[in-house]
Amino acid sequence: MAKARILKVINYREEDIPALAELEKVLRREKKQFSEWAREQTVIYAKAHGKGNPTFALDRWATDPAFKAWPTAWQDPPLKDLKNFSVKELREMMDYLEKWSWVIGKKLEARGE
């Protein structure tokens, strides 16, 4: 039985051509075909992104009325937005932040920081 094959065509923008040329040099050096590399990258990307971010899946907005979106830890707290939270929600948020602080402190302590 013949193996199933799918042919895909990739169109590159003019500004991407230098990156493509560099990739081709790397693939030649590593003795790897572009199609082999593209298949590997497809599998890696699909595994990493196929199910989305389980901690913040976008479909939870529509299906879970109790779902709460919180700001990322990597930005300054949006103090004006906190006005919309109830006291109960603010306390819940503070509890989670204390847990995160404790866990991060333990990780730093383990590293000798």
N, C-alpha and C positions, 0 to 999 in steps of 0.2 A: 504494500500500500504506500502510495506517495505521501510525503509529509505536506501538510497544509502550509501554505505560504501567503503572506499578505505583503503587498508592495506599497510602501508609503513614499511620497515625494516631499522633500523639504525645500521650501523656498527661503533663501536667506536675504535679508535686507543688505543694502550696500554697506552700511556701517558695521555689520556683523562679519563681513568677509575677513578682516584681519584676525578675528578670534577663530574663525573656521580654519584659516591657514595655520594658525598656531596649533589648533587641535590636531590637524592632519600631521604636523611635524611630530607631535607627541605620540600619536598612534603609530606612525612609522617607526619611531625609536622603540616603542614597546611591542612592535611586530603584531599589531592588532588591526583588524579591519574595522572600518567605520560602522558597518552594519552590526558587527559583533558588539562594539562599544554601545551603539544605540539600543540594542536589545537589552544589554546589561543595565543601562541607565533607566530604561523603561521599567524593568522589574524593580529596581531600587526605588524609583519614584512612586510607583504604584503601591509598593509595600508601605512606604513612609506616609503617603497621602491618601490612600484608597478609602480609608474609613473616616477621614477628616480628623480633626482634633477632638478626641473624646471628652476632654474636659470643657470644651466650649463649642460643641457642635451647633451649627446655625439652625438646624431643624428643631432644636430644643426650644427655641423662642416660640414657635407656633404650637408645639405639642405639650409643653410643660408650663402651666401658668405660675407655678411656684419658682421657676428658674429665675435666678438673679445674676445679672451681668455686673461684674466689678471691674474697676480700672486695673490696668496692668501695674505690677509692682515697679516697673521700670520708668514710671512717669511721676511727676509731682501730683499729689492728691488734688482732684478737682473739688475744692472746698465748696464752691457754689452748687455743685451737683449733690453734695451730701445733704443739702436742705430737704431734698425730696425723700430721704430715707426716714422711716419711723425710728423711735427710740429703740424698739426691739431689734430692728435691722441693724442699727448702728452698734448695738451691743454684740450682736451676732458677728458682725464684721470685725469688731475689736477682738473677740475671742479667736477668730481665725488668724488675725494678725499676730496675736500673742503666740499661737501655736507655731506659725511660721518663724517668728523671732526665736523661739526656743529651739526649733529644729536647726535653723541656720547657725545659732550660737553653738550648738553641739557639733555641727560639721566643722566650724572654724576651730573649736577647741580640739577636735580630733586631729586637725592639721597643724596644731601648735600655733595658731594665730591668736 
